[in-house]
Amino acid sequence: MGMIDLEICLDDAGSLHAVQVPEVSRIELCAALSVGGLTPSAGLMRQAADSSVPVYAMIRPRAGDFVFAPDEEAIMLADIAVARESGLAGVVLGASRADGTLDEAMLSRLSDACGPLGRTLHRAFDLVPDPFAAMEAAIRLGFERILTSGGAPAASDGAGTLRALVQASAGRIDIMAGSGVRPENVAALLHETGVRAVHASCRGRPIRYAETVGALGFGATRAAADPDVIRAFRAALRPFD
């Protein structure tokens, strides 16, 4: 069946360099992971073009919900163009209607702009009222995979829904488990759900800055991807490969 996919989300150049290892299947390139990930800068996307690991850029113009106005869609279209021009492997998309259902019309327009880029449907999926109908919509729209916690705060809490989605997908789309996935719980999650792809930040200990940095509103800590955590993940995944 092949190796379990291990996708790493990151938001800085140091992490981008740290994850250039065979254990990583794919990178989700973001800004601001503290709010769930926003579109990375054009500069970071261009730097990521040299990655030996396939890179998918998050396309999300702001924090908050996924109900996007026309001017926000225009921003997303422009950012997709940058991802294409940068030579990245794909993008990560999502858009909702006010009732939480997928905005299929907007996702179709965004998908058309992607051209040859691969596409992952992000956790806007976790807000939908009917995940099975949303999965069928994602398949119709040509997405490769869905990143989901099973509609729960953490993937371990949504294991039942993840298992049902894997079964209902019948191999037509990949179900990738994300949110709270760590080396110490990933084996149990795979046993319970049957997913063949997982998503994590693999961050190490927070890097602390001087107190004055935080006091001025710039953030007191950040954490980068840690190769030791990645190796621990792959060791936990190896029995399933």
Order of alpha helices (4+ residues) and beta strands (2+ residues): beta-alpha-beta-alpha-beta-alpha-beta-alpha-beta-alpha-beta-alpha-beta-alpha-beta-beta-alpha-beta-alpha
